[in-house]
Amino acid sequence: MKTILIGLLFTCLACGQPTNKSEKVNLDKIKNQTVKKAIEALQNADETAWFSLFTEDAQLYDDGNRKNFKSFFKKAIGHERFTSIDKIENNSLLIYGEFHSDLWGNFQTYFKFEINEEGKIKRLDIGQADY
């Protein structure tokens, strides 16, 4: 049994998949508190916290294609997360990093946030990045 468990561990390590789904990503460099809370909610699979940060009519664009914000993230929360934050620009409104999706695997991504006067996120652009 011990041999099987060690073999499974090495298999996970070899394919590049994190062995701990709740692996913590350092968010300290994200200075915009709304964006930081949104990324924390995504990382923690906290659907309630995530949706509370967005306007009722929030817009989502995935690689330039408009998507239904609520249905997209109802499916994504708990199945997608950053594995690292690599670059932060535009006063923390643009985040680049390594990303894991249970459906699509691992890739580099960006999240670009637009925040209204009340401090709610009104638009989110996401997509694959090459940096």
Order of alpha helices (4+ residues) and beta strands (2+ residues): alpha-alpha-alpha-beta-beta-alpha-beta-beta-beta-beta
